[in-house]
């Protein structure tokens, strides 16, 4: 499975997710989620799918297959778990607040454009924004303000968890990667691109692309999708 680009470093402990709002169907426990389906592309790769399932307690990333590999974030503990079925392993990253002194942040600027002629999504206008750091264009985003705000909140939490991880491993980042955009996007302002609403298109100069292709603001899915498999070997990068 191709994992989401923002998962820079992931994921031993036993996970107990907070109680989920459950219902039953044919004897199977269900949980209500928001579903976001994206098409994503990295430089040199073909387009691949990324699905996000977001509940009040957890967030799951996968390629759209219920039985495939996945990444799970416990929203309460902010721990991350990356499950590989073929190797029967779970890579675990427990949340740790950054305890290092960071370099000064770059100067962040944003330019915005609203196209009144663009098609609306659920009655809402789209807004295009370009994000710069020290004058360097870092990311271009088309977003929908006010759309699926609960999903945006979860995505912001996830960006914060990854930023904390990145800060704690900053010494391992080579000098050529330490650009103003790197510090803006992954250290100092990881959720800035979400402040204007749900992104439906993202792109940067490296060739990274992501587009929202479908969403469902309320769907019942099996609670088992948020469970970690038993018997798998757990390990940490720490």
N, C-alpha and C positions, 0 to 999 in steps of 0.2 A: 504494500500500500504506500502511495506517495502521501506523506503527511503534510499538514499545512505549513506554509513557508515560515510563519512566525514561530514555529516550534524549533527554536534555535538549539536548545538543550533540554532534554527531558530526563525524563524519567527512565532496611526493607522493613516494611511495616505491614500490619493488617489493616485494611481499609474498612471502615464502617460508615457508609453514607448516611447523612441525615434522613429522617423519615420522608418518604415521598408521598404526594397525594395520590392515592391508589384507587382504582376501580377494578372490576373483574369482567372477563369475557371468556366464556368457555373454560372457566376455572383458572385462567391465566391472569396474574396480576398485571395491571396496566398503570401507566403514569402519563400525565398530560405534559406535552412538550411543545416548544416552538421548533420548527424544522427549517433550516436554511440549506439550500443546495447550490453549490458554486461549481464553476469550471475554472481551473487554475493551471497556470503554465509557468515553468521555470526556464531560464536560458538553456537551450539545448535539449529540452524535453518536449514530448507531446503533451497535449492538453489532458488533464486528469480530473476526476470528480472529487470534491470534498463536501461531505455532509456534516452539518452541526445539528445535534439534538440537544436542546437546552431545557432543563427542568429547573425548578426552584433550588434544587440541592446539588445538581451536577451538570456537567457539560461534556458531551461525547463528540469526538471527531473521528470520521471514518470515510470510506470511499463509497458509501451508499449501500453496502452489503451488511446485513445484520450479522452474518457469520464471519465477517472479515476481521482483519487486525484493526485496532482502534486505540485512540488516546482518550483518557478519561481525566477530567478535573473535578475534584471534590471542592465545591464552592465554599464550604465552611472551613476546612483545613488548608485549602489552597494547594493541596498536594496534586501531583501529576503522575499518571500511570500509563505506560505505553505497553500494549499487549501484542505479542507476536505468537500466533497460534502454531505456526510451523515449528518454531524453536521451543515453544511452550515456556516462554519467559515473560516476565513483567519487569520493565525498567521503571524504577521508582525515583521520583524527585520530590523530596519533602520541602515545603516552603521555608525559606530562611530570609529574613529581612537583611538587606545589604548592610555590611558592617565595614565598608571601606570608604576612603575619601575619594570623591570623584573629581575629575577635571571640571572647570567651569563649563556650563552649557553653551552651545552655540546660539547665535541670534536666530530666533525662529520667526519667520514671516509667512503670511498666508494671503494668496490672492483668490478672489471668489467671483464666480459668474453664474447668474441665474438666467436660464433660457426659458422664457415664457411660452415659446412655441413647442418645446419638447413635450413628449407624451407624459401625462401624469400617472403616478402609481398610487392606486387607492385614493385618488383625488388630491395627491400631494405633488408639489413641484419638486423637481430634482435640482440640485445645486452642485456645480463643479468647483473644486478647490485645488489649487496647487500649493504644496507645502515645501518651504525652502528652509535651509539651515546655512547660515553665513553666506547667503546668496546662492547656494547650490540647490538645484531642483531635486527634491528627494522623492516625492510621491505625488501622483495626480489621482484624484478621487472624485467620483460622482456619487452623491449620497442623497438620501431622502429624509429630510428632517421630520421627526415625529413618528416615523414608521418603526413598529416593533421595538419600542424603547426598552422593553425587558431583555430582548436579545442583545441590544447594543450595550446594556449594562453588563451582561455576562461576558461579552467580547472584551470590554474594558477591563474587567477583573482578570481575564486570561492574559491580556497584554501586560498588566501589572505584575502578574506572577512570573512571566517570562523575563520581564525587565529585571526583577529582583535576582533571578537566576543568572542573567547575563552580567549584572554588576558583580556578583560573587565570583564569576569566572573571568573577569575582565583581563586579568594578567595573561590569560592564554590566547587572547585575541591578538593576531599579528598586526604590526604597525600599519601595513598597507590597507587594512580594513578599518582603521580608526579615523574615519572621515567624519566631517560634520553631520552628514546624513545618518551615519551609523549611530552616533551619540544621540541625535535627535530621535530617531525611530525606535531604538532598542534600549536606550538608557534613560534619557531625561524626559522624553515626552512620548512614550510608547502608545498611548491611547489618544493622542491629539487628533488623529485622522477620524476618530469616532465621535468627536464633539459636535459634529454637524449632522449626525444622524446615521442611519444604516447605509453602509457603502454598497452600491450595486455594481460599481466598476472601480478597479484599482489598477494602476500600472506605474512602473518606474523605468529609469533609463537602462537598467540591466537586462530588460526583457521579461521581467516578472509581470504577469497579468492575472487578474482574478475578476470573474463576473458572476453576479447572482443570476441563476437561471430559474429558480423556483423557491417558493416559501409557503409555509403553512403556519398561521399564528396559533393554532390549537389542534393538536393531533394526539390520539391515544396510541402509545407504543408499549411493547412488553417491558416490564420493569427489569427483566433479565439483561436488557441492553446496557444497563448501568451497573451490572455486577461484574466483578473480576473473577476469572476462572480459578477454580481450586486446583491445587496440585502443581501449579506452574512455579518454576524457579524465579525468585525475586532477587534483583540486584540493583545497586545504586552506582552512579558515576562518581560519587564523593569518596 
